[in-house]
Amino acid sequence: MPYDDPDPDDPMTLTGVSLEAPIDAVVDAAYAYADELARSGLDRSSIMLTFSAPEYRGPHGAYLALGHERIRDIVNENCAVFEACRGARMGSNEHA
């Protein structure tokens, strides 16, 4: 079979489908994205830029579904956790 002419009956043909997700799944995904980006060391504004940039399809899809304010709250919540962890870790190094 030619490369540019896929056979719809071929089980090895890669086929993508779009699925609607319940809003709870979108919220969970947004928390996962924000968590990963905060763990990687990005600051709040960089994480918000990632969510608002269309080239990052997953985070941007969550941004469109949940809105700016909800995403901002999720990002702030995740960043606060990692800032507290970094502060505690730095404080424990001072006593060593």
C-alpha positions in Angstrom: 0.0 0.0 0.0 1.4 3.5 -0.9 2.5 5.6 2.0 0.2 8.5 1.1 -2.8 6.4 0.5 -3.8 4.7 3.8 -6.2 1.8 3.8 -9.0 2.4 6.3 -9.2 -1.4 6.9 -5.5 -1.7 7.8 -5.3 -2.4 11.6 -1.8 -0.9 11.6 -3.0 2.5 10.3 -2.6 5.2 13.0 -6.0 6.9 13.5 -6.7 9.7 15.9 -10.0 10.6 17.4 -11.2 13.5 19.5 -12.9 12.7 22.8 -14.9 15.0 25.0 -13.7 14.8 28.6 -15.8 15.6 31.7 -14.8 18.9 33.4 -13.4 17.0 36.4 -10.9 15.3 34.0 -9.9 18.7 32.6 -9.4 20.1 36.1 -7.2 17.1 37.0 -5.2 17.6 33.8 -4.7 21.3 34.6 -3.4 20.4 38.1 -1.0 17.8 36.6 0.3 20.3 34.0 0.8 23.0 36.6 2.4 20.6 39.0 4.9 19.4 36.4 5.8 22.9 35.3 6.2 24.1 38.9 8.4 21.1 39.7 10.6 22.0 36.7 11.3 25.4 38.2 9.1 27.7 36.1 7.6 30.7 37.9 4.0 31.6 37.9 4.0 34.0 34.9 5.9 31.4 32.8 3.4 28.7 33.7 0.5 31.0 32.8 2.2 31.8 29.5 2.4 28.1 28.8 -1.3 27.6 29.5 -2.3 30.6 27.3 0.0 29.6 24.4 -1.9 27.6 21.7 1.1 25.6 20.7 0.9 23.7 24.1 -2.3 21.9 23.2 -2.9 20.1 26.5 -2.4 23.1 28.8 -4.1 25.4 26.4 -7.1 23.2 26.1 -7.5 23.3 29.8 -7.1 27.0 29.7 -9.9 27.4 27.2 -12.2 25.0 29.1 -11.6 26.4 32.6 -10.9 30.1 31.9 -8.1 32.4 33.0 -9.1 32.8 36.6 -9.5 29.1 37.4 -6.2 28.3 35.7 -4.5 31.2 37.7 -5.9 29.7 40.9 -4.6 26.3 40.0 -1.1 27.7 39.1 -1.0 29.8 42.3 -1.9 26.7 44.4 0.8 24.6 42.9 3.4 27.3 43.0 2.7 27.9 46.7 3.3 24.3 47.5 6.6 24.2 45.7 7.7 27.6 47.2 6.9 26.2 50.7 8.9 23.0 49.9 11.8 25.0 48.6 11.8 27.2 51.6 11.7 24.3 54.0 14.4 22.5 52.1 16.6 25.7 52.2 15.9 26.2 55.9 16.9 22.6 56.7 20.3 23.1 54.9 21.1 26.1 57.0 20.9 24.0 60.2 23.2 21.3 58.9 
